Amino acid sequence: MQNPLTNLLNQRHYLVNDGAMGTELDRRGVDTNNSLWSALALTSDPDAVQAVHADYFAAGADIATTNTYQATPQGFAQQGIDHQVSSKIITEAVALAQVARDSATRSQERLVAGSVGPYGAFLADGSEYTGKYQLSPVQYHDFHLMRMRALAAAGVDLFAFETQPNNDEVTALVELLGQEFPDLTAWVSFSISDAHHLADGTPLARAAAALNDNPQIEAVGVNCTNMSMIAPALRVLRRATEKPLIVYPNNGDTYNPSSKTWVTNPHAASFTDLVPEWVTAGAAIIGGCCRTSPTDIATIRVAIDELE
């Protein structure tokens, strides 16, 4: 089993993840107003997806997460796309990130992480922020297996189990990783309701501690949450696990899952100020989630480089 994230951390101490895909596609005029969200662009404008990846690498990202958070065979099927074609689309999503990585000007090694969003993302009703759904372990396995097989076959360096609000689903994903992909690793990034709990109410410390002895989980953290929750969540995580900690919050704006709109926060703190605080609290990998941009990732890169 390879440990690409750990190996890179051993070389550089801190890593920079990329930022939002949907936000950047919207900025380029790409339609994401669909249950597939940013994954719609994999069929409508793949060049734009590759360009977003390239912009993040140019900004200093060490990791690209593939545009597959909401790219599931089940979701594509609802759009009339069969499973064979959807697997090819997911494979192409990986290739877009890989081409952007291989074309980047910075000479350092970079990783492509295969994004595996939660079942709640497929529901497209904001459930990734509540975790209010329940499947059996077998149903979770069946839901995630085809996408993960396509990502693995396309050559991702590791999986990103991200924005995970439901601890039972995380348990099922980790089981599936061990059973079907023994040579690959993953990070797990939770969706939280506050600094101490997953969105479904599971204590964050308990969820993190359960992953501590699993060699296939290379990092644990939180994403797609407000910046203000990152430092306290990191302190909870640092007490619960020895794993490297990964955080990639939103830019400070607030999301309304009912209206699917964002409310701008003009008083949001700067990554310049927050990155040193997060590193002090234990973060080893820092990036951005919704509403962040290559400019934000460049800011994080500068802040990280000043700490090295």
C-alpha positions as CSV (number, residue, x, y, z in Angstrom):
1,M,0.0,0.0,0.0
2,Q,1.3,3.4,-1.0
3,N,0.9,6.4,1.4
4,P,1.1,9.4,-1.0
5,L,-0.2,12.0,1.4
6,T,2.0,10.9,4.3
7,N,5.1,10.7,2.0
8,L,4.4,14.3,0.7
9,L,3.9,15.5,4.3
10,N,7.2,14.0,5.3
11,Q,8.9,16.1,2.6
12,R,7.1,19.4,3.2
13,H,5.5,19.3,6.7
14,Y,2.4,21.3,5.4
15,L,0.4,20.9,2.3
16,V,-2.1,23.1,0.4
17,N,-5.3,21.7,-0.9
18,D,-7.3,23.3,-3.7
19,G,-10.5,25.3,-3.5
20,A,-14.0,25.4,-4.8
21,M,-14.9,23.9,-8.2
22,G,-18.5,25.0,-8.5
23,T,-17.8,28.6,-7.5
24,E,-15.1,28.9,-10.2
25,L,-17.3,27.2,-12.8
26,D,-20.1,29.7,-12.0
27,R,-17.6,32.6,-12.4
28,R,-16.8,31.3,-15.9
29,G,-20.4,31.2,-16.8
30,V,-20.8,27.4,-16.7
31,D,-24.2,26.2,-15.8
32,T,-24.3,24.3,-12.5
33,N,-28.0,24.8,-11.7
34,N,-28.8,21.1,-11.7
35,S,-29.0,18.2,-9.3
36,L,-25.6,17.2,-10.6
37,W,-24.2,20.6,-9.6
38,S,-20.6,21.1,-10.7
39,A,-20.5,17.5,-12.1
40,L,-22.7,18.7,-14.9
41,A,-19.7,20.5,-16.4
42,L,-18.0,17.2,-16.9
43,T,-20.3,16.7,-19.9
44,S,-21.1,20.3,-20.8
45,D,-17.7,22.0,-20.5
46,P,-14.8,19.7,-19.5
47,D,-12.3,22.3,-20.7
48,A,-13.5,24.7,-18.0
49,V,-13.1,21.9,-15.3
50,Q,-9.5,21.4,-16.4
51,A,-8.9,25.1,-16.4
52,V,-10.1,25.4,-12.8
53,H,-7.7,22.6,-11.8
54,A,-4.9,24.4,-13.6
55,D,-5.6,27.7,-11.9
56,Y,-5.4,26.0,-8.5
57,F,-2.1,24.4,-9.3
58,A,-0.8,27.7,-10.5
59,A,-1.9,29.3,-7.3
60,G,0.2,26.8,-5.3
61,A,-2.0,23.9,-4.5
62,D,-0.3,20.6,-3.8
63,I,-3.5,18.6,-4.2
64,A,-6.4,18.6,-6.7
65,T,-9.7,17.0,-5.7
66,T,-11.5,15.6,-8.7
67,N,-14.8,17.1,-9.8
68,T,-16.7,14.0,-8.7
69,Y,-18.2,15.1,-5.4
70,Q,-21.7,14.8,-6.9
71,A,-20.7,12.6,-9.9
72,T,-22.4,9.3,-9.1
73,P,-23.8,6.7,-11.5
74,Q,-27.1,7.0,-9.7
75,G,-27.1,10.8,-10.2
76,F,-26.2,10.5,-13.9
77,A,-28.9,7.8,-14.3
78,Q,-31.5,10.4,-13.2
79,Q,-30.3,12.5,-16.2
80,G,-30.7,9.5,-18.6
81,I,-27.0,8.5,-18.6
82,D,-26.3,4.8,-18.2
83,H,-23.7,3.4,-15.8
84,Q,-21.2,2.6,-18.5
85,V,-21.2,6.1,-19.8
86,S,-21.2,7.6,-16.3
87,S,-18.1,5.5,-15.4
88,K,-16.3,7.0,-18.5
89,I,-17.3,10.5,-17.3
90,I,-15.8,9.9,-13.9
91,T,-12.7,8.5,-15.5
92,E,-12.5,11.7,-17.6
93,A,-12.8,13.8,-14.5
94,V,-9.7,12.2,-13.1
95,A,-7.9,12.8,-16.4
96,L,-8.8,16.5,-16.4
97,A,-7.1,16.9,-13.0
98,Q,-4.1,14.8,-14.0
99,V,-3.5,16.8,-17.2
100,A,-3.7,20.0,-15.2
101,R,-1.2,18.6,-12.7
102,D,1.2,17.4,-15.4
103,S,1.0,20.7,-17.2
104,A,1.7,22.8,-14.1
105,T,4.8,24.9,-14.1
106,R,5.9,24.3,-10.5
107,S,8.2,21.3,-10.4
108,Q,7.1,19.8,-7.0
109,E,5.2,16.6,-6.8
110,R,1.4,17.0,-6.6
111,L,-1.5,14.6,-5.9
112,V,-4.9,14.0,-7.4
113,A,-7.5,12.9,-4.8
114,G,-10.7,11.3,-6.0
115,S,-13.6,13.1,-4.4
116,V,-16.2,10.9,-2.9
117,G,-19.1,12.9,-1.6
118,P,-21.7,11.6,0.8
119,Y,-25.1,10.0,-0.1
120,G,-26.6,13.3,1.0
121,A,-25.0,15.1,-2.0
122,F,-26.8,12.7,-4.4
123,L,-30.1,13.7,-2.7
124,A,-29.3,17.3,-3.6
125,D,-31.4,18.6,-0.7
126,G,-28.8,19.9,1.6
127,S,-28.5,16.6,3.5
128,E,-24.7,16.8,3.5
129,Y,-25.2,19.5,6.1
130,T,-27.7,17.4,8.2
131,G,-26.8,13.8,7.8
132,K,-30.5,13.0,8.2
133,Y,-30.6,9.9,6.1
134,Q,-30.0,6.2,6.9
135,L,-29.0,3.3,4.7
136,S,-27.8,-0.1,5.6
137,P,-24.0,-0.8,5.3
138,V,-24.7,-2.8,2.1
139,Q,-26.7,0.0,0.6
140,Y,-23.9,2.5,1.3
141,H,-21.4,0.0,-0.3
142,D,-23.6,-0.3,-3.3
143,F,-24.0,3.4,-3.7
144,H,-20.3,4.3,-3.5
145,L,-18.7,1.2,-5.1
146,M,-19.1,2.1,-8.8
147,R,-17.8,5.6,-8.5
148,M,-14.8,4.5,-6.4
149,R,-14.0,1.7,-8.9
150,A,-14.0,4.3,-11.7
151,L,-11.8,6.7,-9.7
152,A,-9.3,3.9,-8.8
153,A,-9.1,2.6,-12.4
154,A,-8.4,6.1,-13.6
155,G,-5.4,6.3,-11.3
156,V,-6.2,8.7,-8.4
157,D,-3.5,8.9,-5.8
158,L,-6.0,8.5,-3.0
159,F,-9.6,9.1,-2.2
160,A,-11.1,12.1,-0.5
161,F,-14.1,11.1,1.6
162,E,-15.3,14.6,2.1
163,T,-18.2,16.6,3.6
164,Q,-19.3,13.5,5.4
165,P,-22.1,14.2,7.8
166,N,-23.2,10.7,8.8
167,N,-20.9,8.6,10.8
168,D,-22.6,5.3,9.8
169,E,-21.8,6.2,6.2
170,V,-18.2,6.9,7.1
171,T,-17.9,3.5,8.8
172,A,-19.3,1.9,5.6
173,L,-16.9,3.8,3.4
174,V,-13.9,2.8,5.4
175,E,-15.0,-0.8,5.3
176,L,-15.5,-0.6,1.6
177,L,-12.0,0.9,1.2
178,G,-10.5,-2.0,3.1
179,Q,-12.5,-4.7,1.3
180,E,-12.3,-3.4,-2.3
181,F,-9.3,-1.1,-2.4
182,P,-6.6,-2.5,-0.1
183,D,-3.8,-0.7,-2.0
184,L,-5.3,2.8,-1.8
185,T,-5.7,5.3,1.0
186,A,-8.1,8.1,1.8
187,W,-8.6,11.1,3.9
188,V,-11.9,11.6,5.8
189,S,-13.3,15.1,6.2
190,F,-16.4,15.5,8.2
191,S,-19.4,17.9,7.8
192,I,-20.0,19.3,11.3
193,S,-22.8,21.1,13.1
194,D,-20.5,22.6,15.6
195,A,-16.9,22.1,16.8
196,H,-17.8,19.0,18.8
197,H,-20.3,17.2,16.6
198,L,-20.8,15.8,13.1
199,A,-24.0,17.1,11.4
200,D,-25.8,13.9,12.5
201,G,-24.9,14.5,16.1
202,T,-22.1,12.0,16.4
203,P,-19.3,13.4,18.7
204,L,-16.5,14.5,16.4
205,A,-13.9,13.1,18.8
206,R,-15.5,9.7,18.8
207,A,-15.7,9.6,15.0
208,A,-12.1,10.7,14.6
209,A,-10.8,8.3,17.2
210,A,-12.5,5.4,15.4
211,L,-10.2,6.0,12.5
212,N,-7.0,6.4,14.4
213,D,-5.7,2.8,14.0
214,N,-6.7,2.4,10.3
215,P,-3.6,2.5,8.2
216,Q,-5.6,3.3,5.0
217,I,-6.8,6.6,6.5
218,E,-4.0,9.1,6.0
219,A,-5.7,12.2,7.4
220,V,-8.8,13.3,9.2
221,G,-10.5,16.7,9.3
222,V,-13.4,18.9,8.5
223,N,-14.5,20.9,5.5
224,C,-17.4,22.9,4.1
225,T,-18.0,24.8,7.3
226,N,-17.5,28.3,8.6
227,M,-14.0,29.5,9.2
228,S,-14.9,30.3,12.8
229,M,-15.4,26.6,13.6
230,I,-12.0,25.4,12.3
231,A,-9.7,26.3,15.2
232,P,-12.0,24.7,17.9
233,A,-12.6,21.7,15.7
234,L,-8.9,21.2,15.3
235,R,-8.4,21.2,19.0
236,V,-11.0,18.5,19.4
237,L,-9.5,16.5,16.6
238,R,-5.9,16.9,17.9
239,R,-6.9,15.3,21.2
240,A,-8.8,12.5,19.5
241,T,-6.4,11.3,16.8
242,E,-2.7,11.1,15.9
243,K,-3.5,11.4,12.2
244,P,-2.5,14.5,10.2
245,L,-5.3,17.0,10.2
246,I,-6.9,18.5,7.1
247,V,-9.2,21.5,7.0
248,Y,-10.8,23.3,4.1
249,P,-13.6,25.6,5.1
250,N,-15.9,27.9,3.1
251,N,-14.8,31.5,2.6
252,G,-17.0,32.9,5.4
253,D,-20.2,33.3,3.4
254,T,-23.4,31.5,4.6
255,Y,-25.2,28.9,2.6
256,N,-29.0,28.5,2.6
257,P,-29.7,24.8,1.5
258,S,-33.4,25.5,1.0
259,S,-32.9,28.3,-1.5
260,K,-29.5,27.1,-2.6
261,T,-28.1,30.6,-2.3
262,W,-25.2,32.2,-0.5
263,V,-25.2,35.3,1.7
264,T,-22.0,37.3,1.6
265,N,-20.2,37.9,4.8
266,P,-18.2,41.2,4.4
267,H,-16.6,40.7,7.8
268,A,-15.1,37.2,7.2
269,A,-11.6,36.8,8.5
270,S,-8.6,36.5,6.1
271,F,-6.8,33.2,5.4
272,T,-3.6,35.2,6.0
273,D,-4.6,35.7,9.6
274,L,-6.2,32.3,10.2
275,V,-3.7,29.9,8.6
276,P,-1.0,30.4,11.4
277,E,-3.7,29.9,14.0
278,W,-4.9,26.7,12.4
279,V,-1.3,25.3,12.1
280,T,-0.8,26.0,15.7
281,A,-4.0,24.1,16.5
282,G,-2.6,21.1,14.5
283,A,-3.5,21.5,10.9
284,A,-1.1,19.9,8.4
285,I,-3.2,20.3,5.2
286,I,-5.2,23.5,4.5
287,G,-7.4,24.5,1.5
288,G,-10.7,26.0,0.7
289,C,-14.2,24.7,0.0
290,C,-17.3,26.6,-1.2
291,R,-16.9,30.2,-2.4
292,T,-13.1,30.0,-2.2
293,S,-11.0,30.9,-5.3
294,P,-7.5,30.5,-6.6
295,T,-6.7,33.8,-5.0
296,D,-7.6,32.3,-1.6
297,I,-5.4,29.3,-2.3
298,A,-2.5,31.6,-3.3
299,T,-3.0,33.4,0.0
300,I,-2.9,30.1,1.9
301,R,0.2,29.1,-0.1
302,V,2.0,32.3,1.0
303,A,1.0,31.8,4.6
304,I,2.2,28.2,4.6
305,D,5.5,29.0,2.9
306,E,6.2,31.6,5.6
307,L,5.8,28.9,8.3
308,E,8.1,26.4,6.7
